[in-house]
Structure formats: structure tokens, C-alpha cells
């Protein structure tokens, strides 16, 4: 679909998943949008954005599964450092940002709302990450996150360090790192370093990995999903102990660590976000993570980037219950995050929801209106939807790929 900038009046902005973490913002008209779709049955929507200059197309792809439940929360997708000294003064914004990052809801009547909004940087080399971080902070985003795919684009950890140097209060995170590409001791060390450089603002997001090309390029074996998820679980436990300042000895199924230690993170408990699907992964995340990332993605397709989606309110409820079952007595300490796949700001919510249902095979109007992955409607309706998801599922943290376009929502949300 070639976008004519002179004919976008009355259009809505739709964020479309390209690769679980890399996405493009596409302007799509509510009526008469040109969509090229492959023939045949579609088990869920698989939206790809192919860019050739100004040309873009939305493609509903076939659903030949290659990796059941293997998608990560990065929805991979898809844009002056505070002193680390404990004696350094902190602004109100920095204090509230730190409280948010620990996965704790701020008390009623506090200066900041309990819902956090994150912006996910695209990771494209052409995007200026420091300018994006400063703009996100200026607009009032709580977090800026970076995706992770080996290859073209920006590497996440150096990018976050650069953003830490030019911001003061906004929190910084990964959404999410492929665990298989990193040694847990090395990653804990890097995470604690960024936490120190940022004055205690880092959040570590991890997933089990899924993109075949990354494994091919690095020569790392791409194990089946169950093994990758088990390896992620073991890694999370090692990293947690290292970040907390422990000396770690582990002789596990996937990692062997002897006498490992690092300088502890600045935060009392540096938040770890775990994203992905599957009951075992979510239960372990409930027991060990601070934030659990939901994204509504389902099976990874043959190209290793696109996914089917599984969007239903019942599915969200099931996943939240799996997390809470694993968390047990610490369930109230776990923060839920949703990686938003569609943002449509429009005065005609019903028409926009109908349009979404037309594009997503099997999506009912009721589910389209309820799921946390689609923010559709007027600014006020989107804000109400955020609170509805918080009330229904306890989702306190939403990550979008819109920057300035999402500013009106932030303004109303912050005024509540």
C-alpha cells in the first residue's frame, strides 16, 4: 500500500507487528485501505510490513507453524546521567520512576498514576536513539525499551547506555533480549553496569529466543522451544542472584557457574521482565520475575519473524492465572505488561474495531474491544480501556511503538 500523504485525512495510525520486536507505524484509512492478502486459511493474523522506499503493504500470511508457543515478548519485532551514588539528591521524577520500575504500584493519590506506559524503539539504524529517549522523557513516557535481533540495526545494551547519558528520569529496558545469545554472568554484569550508569533506572527484559536467522548467523544451536524455555528459566535464576550481590555456584542442566560475582545493581531489586508463552514459562516467570510480558503472539511462521496471534479475553485470563499460580504468595508483587500491537486513535471506535476484526481472522468484536493488545478509539476511550485492562487482569504496564502520536493519550492519562 503506497501512502499518499495528501490523502490521509481522517485516517488512523495503526501499529503493525513485523517481527515480534520490530514494527512499523503504518497510516491506514478506516475505509478502502488497500490490503494484499494471501489465499487460503488463516489461523490468526500475520501482518508483515514490506518496505521499498515509500511503498508498504499489509500481508495476511499463511500459518504453517514452525515453533509452537515460541514467540517472545519483544514481539520482536517492531524508537545527564543521574549519579549512581546513594548520597546524590534525586528529583521527584527519579524517585517515582524508581518506584515504578520495581514493579510496585504507587499509592493512591501519589504524584504519578499506577499505569506505566513504555515506548519501544524500533532499533533501526536510521533512528536516533538518544533523541528518541529525550523526546519520550519529555512527553511523559515511563520507560523506553530496545528490541534485540542480531544483525542490521542497533545493538540494545550500548544503545541503552547512550540513552542513559542524556536522560534523567525515564526508565530504560530491553524488550526483550534473546537469552540464548548471552551468557548469564556476562549479562548480569552488563545489566548492573547500565543500572549504575543510569542511576538505578534499568529493567532487564528476557525471552527464550525464536528467530532462526540469529542462530544461523551466530552458529548457536537452536534447540526446541521446551529446551530454550528451560534454559531461560535457569538463566533468570542465576542473573537474579548476581544482581542481588550474591556469589553464585551453579551446576545446572544448561549452565555451570563457579564463584561468579559482580557489583550489585544500584536498585535494591533490579526488575527482571520475562516475556513469552506457555504454562511452564509463565509459571516460572511468576515465581522469579518482577514483570511478566504478554503480547498475544502465538506460532512462529516459517520465515522466523512473523507470527499468528491468539487474541481473546479468555486467553489473557488463562495466561494471567498461569503466572499467578506460579507466583503463589508473591502474586501481588508481579507486574503484568502488555506489548500493544495496534494503536488506532479515532472518533469512531466501533468502525475501527470492525475494521480490525476484518483483518484478524477469527477475532470477535467482543474480544477486539477487550484485549490489551489493541488500543482503539478516542483518546478518552483508550484511557478508559487501559484502566479496564488494569481492573480485569492487573495489567499495569503497556508498551507502544508510537511516540508523538501517543502523546494525547499520555496527557489525559497523567491528568487522572
C-alpha positions in Angstrom: 0.0 0.0 0.0 1.6 3.3 -1.1 0.9 6.0 1.4 -0.2 9.3 -0.2 0.5 12.0 2.5 -2.1 14.2 0.9 -4.9 11.7 1.4 -4.5 10.6 5.0 -7.2 12.9 6.5 -9.4 11.0 8.8 -7.0 8.1 8.8 -6.0 6.2 11.9 -2.5 5.2 12.9 -2.1 1.5 13.2 1.0 -0.2 14.6 1.6 -3.4 12.8 3.9 -6.2 14.1 6.6 -7.2 11.6 8.7 -9.5 13.7 7.9 -9.9 17.3 10.0 -6.8 18.2 10.5 -4.8 15.0 7.4 -2.9 13.9 6.5 -0.1 11.6 3.9 2.5 12.1 1.6 2.5 9.1 -1.1 5.0 8.3 -4.2 3.1 7.3 -7.5 4.5 6.2 -10.5 3.2 8.0 -12.3 2.6 4.8 -10.9 1.4 1.5 -7.4 0.5 2.6 -5.6 -1.5 0.1 -4.6 -4.8 1.6 -2.9 -7.6 -0.2 -3.7 -11.0 1.4 -2.6 -14.5 0.5 -5.2 -17.0 -0.3 -6.0 -19.9 1.9 -7.0 -20.5 5.6 -5.5 -18.1 8.1 -5.3 -19.4 11.7 -4.6 -16.0 13.0 -3.5 -12.7 11.6 0.1 -12.5 10.4 0.9 -8.9 9.4 4.1 -8.2 7.6 5.3 -4.8 6.5 7.4 -4.8 3.4 9.2 -1.5 2.8 10.5 -0.4 -0.5 11.0 3.3 -0.4 7.6 4.7 0.4 5.8 1.5 -0.6 4.3 -0.6 2.2 1.9 -3.5 2.2 -0.1 -5.3 4.8 0.0 -9.0 4.2 -2.0 -11.7 5.9 0.3 -14.7 5.8 -0.2 -18.4 5.8 0.0 -20.2 9.2 2.4 -23.0 8.7 3.7 -23.3 12.3 7.4 -23.9 13.0 7.7 -23.1 16.6 4.6 -23.6 18.8 4.3 -21.1 21.6 7.8 -19.9 20.8 7.2 -16.2 20.4 8.9 -13.9 22.8 7.5 -10.7 24.4 9.7 -8.5 22.4 7.1 -9.1 19.9 10.3 -8.8 18.3 9.6 -7.4 16.4 8.8 -3.6 15.7 12.1 4.2 18.5 22.8 13.9 32.0 23.0 10.5 33.6 22.0 10.6 37.2 24.7 9.9 39.8 25.0 6.3 40.9 26.0 7.5 44.4 23.4 6.8 47.0 24.2 10.2 48.5 23.3 12.1 45.4 20.0 14.0 45.5 17.1 12.7 43.4 14.3 14.5 41.8 10.7 13.6 42.4 10.5 12.2 38.9 13.5 10.0 39.5 12.1 8.7 42.8 8.7 7.9 41.3 10.4 6.3 38.2 12.4 4.0 40.5 9.3 3.1 42.5 7.5 2.2 39.2 10.4 0.1 38.0 10.5 -2.1 41.0 7.1 -3.4 39.9 5.3 -1.7 42.8 2.2 0.3 42.3 2.4 3.8 43.7 -0.2 4.5 46.4 -3.4 6.2 45.5 -3.1 9.9 45.4 0.6 9.8 44.6 2.0 12.2 42.0 2.2 9.5 39.3 -0.5 7.2 38.1 -0.3 3.5 38.6 -0.3 2.7 34.9 3.1 2.8 33.2 3.5 3.5 29.5 6.6 2.4 27.7 7.9 3.3 24.2 9.7 0.6 22.2 12.4 2.0 20.0 12.4 0.4 16.5 16.1 -0.5 16.6 16.6 0.7 13.0 20.0 2.2 12.4 18.4 5.4 10.9 16.5 6.2 14.2 18.4 8.5 16.6 18.1 6.6 19.9 19.3 9.5 22.2 16.9 12.0 20.6 14.0 9.4 20.9 14.9 8.8 24.5 14.9 12.6 25.3 11.6 13.0 23.4 10.0 10.1 25.2 11.0 11.6 28.6 9.7 15.0 27.6 6.4 13.5 26.6 6.0 11.7 29.9 6.7 8.0 28.9 7.7 6.0 31.9 10.1 3.6 30.1 11.9 3.4 26.8 12.8 -0.1 25.6 15.0 -1.5 22.9 14.4 -4.7 21.0 17.0 -7.4 20.2 17.8 -9.1 17.0 21.3 -9.9 15.9 22.0 -8.3 12.5 21.2 -4.9 11.0 20.2 -2.2 13.4 21.3 -1.1 16.8 22.6 -3.4 19.5 20.5 -2.9 22.6 22.9 -2.6 25.5 25.2 0.0 24.1 22.1 1.9 22.9 20.7 1.9 26.4 24.0 3.2 27.8 23.9 6.1 25.3 20.3 6.9 26.3 21.1 6.8 30.0 23.7 9.5 29.5 21.2 12.0 28.0 18.1 11.4 30.2 17.4 11.8 33.9 14.2 10.1 35.0 12.8 7.8 32.2 13.5 4.1 32.9 15.4 2.1 30.4 14.8 -1.5 29.4 15.1 -4.4 26.9 12.0 -5.8 25.2 13.3 -8.5 25.1 16.8 -9.9 24.9 17.3 -13.4 23.3 18.6 -15.4 26.3 20.4 -17.9 24.1 22.7 -15.1 22.6 24.2 -14.3 26.0 26.0 -15.8 29.0 24.0 -15.1 32.2 27.1 -14.0 34.2 28.1 -11.6 31.4 24.6 -10.3 31.0 24.2 -9.7 34.8 27.4 -7.7 34.8 26.3 -5.6 31.8 22.9 -5.0 33.4 24.3 -3.9 36.7 26.7 -1.6 34.8 23.8 0.1 32.9 21.9 0.3 36.2 24.8 2.1 37.7 25.4 4.4 34.8 21.7 5.4 34.7 21.4 6.0 38.5 19.2 2.9 39.0 16.8 3.1 36.0 17.4 -0.2 34.2 14.9 -3.1 33.7 16.1 -6.3 32.1 13.7 -8.0 29.7 14.5 -11.6 28.6 12.9 -14.1 26.3 13.7 -17.6 25.1 14.5 -16.6 21.6 12.8 -17.8 18.4 14.3 -16.3 15.2 16.2 -18.9 13.2 18.4 -16.4 11.4 20.0 -15.3 14.6 21.0 -18.9 15.4 22.3 -19.4 11.9 24.4 -16.3 11.9 26.0 -17.0 15.3 26.4 -20.7 15.0 24.4 -21.3 18.2 22.2 -24.3 18.2 18.5 -23.5 18.1 17.0 -26.0 20.4 13.3 -26.9 20.5 11.1 -24.4 22.4 10.9 -26.5 25.6 14.7 -26.6 25.9 15.1 -22.9 25.2 12.5 -22.0 27.8 14.2 -24.3 30.4 17.5 -22.6 29.6 15.8 -19.2 30.1 14.4 -20.2 33.5 17.9 -21.3 34.7 19.4 -18.1 33.4 16.9 -15.9 35.1 17.7 -17.5 38.5 21.4 -17.0 38.0 21.1 -13.4 36.9 18.7 -12.6 39.8 21.2 -13.8 42.4 24.1 -12.0 40.8 22.2 -8.7 40.6 21.4 -9.0 44.2 25.1 -9.2 45.1 25.4 -13.0 45.7 28.4 -15.1 44.9 26.9 -17.9 42.6 27.8 -21.5 42.2 25.6 -23.5 39.9 25.9 -26.9 38.3 22.7 -26.9 36.3 21.3 -28.7 33.3 22.3 -25.8 31.0 24.8 -23.6 32.9 27.8 -24.3 35.1 29.0 -21.3 37.1 31.8 -21.3 39.7 32.3 -18.5 42.2 30.7 -15.8 40.0 30.1 -12.4 41.5 29.6 -8.8 40.3 29.0 -5.5 42.0 25.3 -5.5 42.9 22.9 -3.3 41.0 22.0 0.2 42.3 18.4 -0.7 42.7 17.5 -2.9 45.7 15.9 -5.3 43.2 16.6 -4.6 39.6 13.4 -5.6 37.8 13.6 -8.6 35.5 10.9 -8.9 32.9 10.2 -12.3 31.3 8.2 -12.5 28.1 6.8 -15.4 26.2 4.1 -18.1 26.1 3.4 -21.5 27.6 2.3 -22.6 31.0 5.7 -23.7 32.3 7.4 -20.5 31.2 4.7 -18.3 32.7 4.6 -20.2 36.0 8.3 -19.9 36.4 8.1 -16.2 35.5 5.5 -15.7 38.2 7.8 -17.3 40.7 11.0 -15.5 39.8 10.4 -12.4 37.6 9.3 -9.0 38.6 7.4 -8.2 35.4 5.7 -10.7 33.0 5.3 -9.6 29.4 2.2 -10.6 27.4 1.9 -9.9 23.7 -0.8 -12.1 22.2 1.5 -13.7 19.7 1.2 -17.4 19.0 3.0 -19.6 16.5 6.2 -18.6 14.7 6.0 -19.0 11.0 8.5 -20.5 8.6 10.3 -17.1 8.0 11.1 -17.0 11.7 9.8 -13.4 12.1 6.1 -13.4 11.5 3.6 -14.9 13.9 0.0 -15.9 14.2 -1.8 -14.2 17.0 -4.1 -15.6 19.7 -6.2 -12.6 20.7 -9.0 -13.4 23.1 -10.0 -12.2 26.5 -10.2 -15.8 27.7 -6.6 -16.4 26.6 -5.4 -13.4 28.5 -7.2 -14.6 31.6 -5.7 -18.1 31.2 -2.1 -16.6 31.0 -2.6 -14.3 34.0 -3.8 -17.3 36.0 -0.8 -19.3 35.0 1.5 -16.6 36.2 -0.3 -16.2 39.5 -0.3 -19.9 40.1 3.4 -19.9 39.8 3.8 -16.8 41.9 1.9 -18.1 44.8 2.2 -15.8 47.8 4.2 -13.2 45.8 1.5 -12.8 43.2 0.7 -9.2 44.2 4.4 -8.3 43.6 4.3 -9.3 40.0 3.6 -6.6 37.4 1.9 -7.5 34.1 3.0 -5.9 30.9 1.2 -5.9 27.5 3.0 -5.2 24.3 0.5 -3.3 22.3 0.2 -4.4 18.6 -2.4 -1.9 17.3 -3.0 1.7 18.2 -5.9 3.5 16.4 -6.9 6.9 17.6 -10.3 7.7 16.0 -13.6 9.2 16.9 -15.4 6.1 15.5 -14.3 3.2 17.8 -16.9 0.8 16.5 -15.9 1.2 12.9 -12.2 0.8 13.8 -12.9 -2.3 15.8 -14.9 -3.8 12.9 -12.0 -3.0 10.6 -9.6 -4.8 12.9 -11.9 -7.8 13.1 -12.0 -7.9 9.3 -8.2 -8.0 9.2 -7.7 -10.5 12.0 -9.1 -13.9 11.2 -11.3 -15.2 14.0 -11.3 -12.1 16.1 -14.7 -11.3 17.6 -15.9 -7.8 18.2 -16.1 -8.6 21.9 -12.5 -9.7 22.1 -11.3 -6.9 19.9 -12.9 -4.4 22.4 -11.4 -6.2 25.4 -7.9 -7.3 24.7 -4.9 -5.3 25.9 -3.0 -5.6 22.6 -5.3 -3.2 20.7 -5.9 0.4 21.8 -8.7 1.7 19.7 -11.0 4.7 19.9 -10.8 8.3 21.0 -8.2 9.4 23.5 -10.6 9.2 26.3 -11.8 5.7 25.2 -8.2 4.5 25.0 -7.5 5.7 28.5 -10.7 4.0 29.8 -9.6 0.8 28.1 -6.2 0.9 29.8 -8.0 1.2 33.2 -10.4 -1.6 32.2 -7.5 -3.9 31.4 -5.9 -3.0 34.7 -9.1 -3.7 36.6 -9.8 -7.0 34.8 -6.3 -8.5 34.6 -4.0 -6.4 36.7 -2.0 -5.2 33.7 -0.2 -2.0 34.9 2.3 -1.6 32.1 1.6 -1.0 28.4 4.3 -0.7 25.7 3.6 1.0 22.4 5.5 1.8 19.3 4.0 5.3 18.8 6.0 8.3 20.2 4.4 11.7 19.4 1.2 10.2 18.2 0.6 8.7 21.6 1.2 12.0 23.4 -2.5 12.9 23.7 -3.2 9.6 25.5 -0.4 10.3 27.9 -1.7 13.8 28.6 -5.1 12.6 29.6 -3.8 9.6 31.5 -1.5 11.8 33.6 -4.3 14.2 34.4 -6.3 11.5 36.1 
